[in-house]
């Protein structure tokens, strides 16, 4: 257990430092490394996908257990038109949103500002799309009928998902950096 925690700490700190010794808040779109764009997109999708299963559904489980929302976690009802279980549809779209956030991540400040902006951006972006695009497409009222518990649940699960995606993306980037040998300069 201690070895795993040490590896996680090193992954999230020492391997993500820039030459000045400060933590880089976004190594996904690092221009100093070759092939970072495609790697970024793949890792961002994986981070968003996994974050739905861990963080999004985790906070929904807690809210459901506390009686805040009637929405049940890990829904397996079929989606239209393919009949795919809802949880896998949610995870897929979490991966797509993960890519979107990785692309706009570059403009976020470092330090605590990064996490605060991630939280706000995650709470607002996907929630507004769900309220004003997804729900009306499904024939449901916009904003989920503006019920306070539904509104709060949407904001909380999406904010938690985004912070989880940011954390997971950092961990994946650190893991990638640990497993990749440094490229030697040409001629050596």
N, C-alpha and C positions, 0 to 999 in steps of 0.2 A: 504494500500500500504506500509506504513512504517513497519507494522508488518511482511509483506512478505519479505521485504528487510532485516529486522533484523533477521528473521529466516534463510534466505539464508546466511547472513554473519556468524551467529553462526554455521550453518551447515558446511560452508567451512573453518572455522577457529577453533573455540574452541573445537569442537568434534573430530577434526582430529589431535590433538596435541599428541606427544609422551610423555613419562614420563619426558623427559628433558625440555618440554615446547615448543619445536620447532615443526613446522608443518610437518606432514608426507606427503611426496609427493606421496606415493602410499599406500593407506590403503586397496586396493583391495586384495592383496595377503598377508595380515597380518597373520603371523604365530601364533600370540598370541590368535587368536579367532578360535573357532571350526567351521567347515564347511565353511571356507572362500573360499576354492577353487571353489566349485560348485556355491556359491553365487557370487563369482567374475565373473565366466563365464556368468552367467545369467545377472548380472548387466552390464557387458561389452557389451554383445549383445544388450541389451536395449539401452545403451548409444550410441553405434555405429549406431543402427537403427534410433533412434530419431535424432542423429546428421546429418544424411543424409537429413532428412525432414526439419530440422531447419537451420543448418549452411551451408551444402553443397549446397542445393537448394536455400538458401537465398543469398549466394554470387553469385551463377549462375544467379539469378534474377537480381541482381544489375549489373553484367557484361553484361547481355543481354539488360537491359534497357539503359545502356551507349553505346551500340553498339559495345562492344568489341568482343562479340561472337554471332554467329547466333543460337547457341544451346539454346533451350527454356527450362525453368525450369518446373519441375513436368511433365515429359513426360508420356503420357498414352498409347503410341503405344504398341502393343503386342510384347512380347519377345518369342523367340523360345526355346524350343519345346512346352512349356505349354501355351503360349498365355497370360501369366501374364503381367499386365501393367508394363512398364519400371520402374516407380517410386518405385513400391514395390520390384522389383528385385534389384534395386540400394540400397534400404533400407535394404533388407536382406543381401546383400553382405557387406554393411556398418556394420551390426551387426557381421558378420564373421570377418571382419577386426578389429572390436572393441575387439573381443576375442583375436586375435593375438597380438594386441598392449598391451592389459592388461597383457599378458604373458611375453612380453619383457620389460614392464614398470619398473620392479624391477631394471634393470640395469641403468636406467636414473638417473642423479644427481638430487638433490633437488633445490628448489628456481627457479631463472630465467633460469637456465640451463635446468631444466625439461621442461619448456614451449618452449624454443628454440629448444631443441632436438625433442620434440613432433612435432613442426612445420616442421622441416626439415625432420624427419622420415615420417611424414604424407604426405608431398609433394612428396617425392621420391618413397617410397614403392608402394602405390597403383597406382601411375602414371606410373611407369615402368611396372607393371603388366598389366595395361590397354593398354599401347603402344605396348608391345612385346608379350602378350599372348591373351588378349581379342580381340583387334582389328583384328589381323591376323586370329583368329578363326572365326570372323564374315566376313572374306573376305575383310577387309578394310586394307589400307596400314599401316604398323607399324609406330608408332609415330604420327598417324593421318595425315600423309603426311608432317609432320614437318612444318606446317603453324605456324608462330609466335603467332597468336592469339589463336590457338588451344593448342599450347604448354603451353603458359602462363595460359590459362584457366584451363587446367588440373592440373597444379601445384598449382594454387591458390585455386581451389575448394577442392582439396584433403588436402592441408595444413589447410584450414579453417575447414574442416570436422574433422581433427585429433585434433586440439585445442578444437573444440566443443565437441568431444568425451571425451577428458581429463577433461574438465570442467564438463560435464554432469556426468561422472563417479564419480568424486569427490562429486558432489551434491547428487547423488544417494547413495553413501557410507555414506555421512553425514546424509542423511535422514534415512537410515537404522540404523545407530548408534543411532539417536535420538529416534526411535521407538522401539528399542530393550532394554529390561531391562538387567542390568548387571547381569551376572551369579554370584551367591554367592558361596563361596568356599564350598567344600564338608563338610558335618557335621554341617552346620549352618541352 
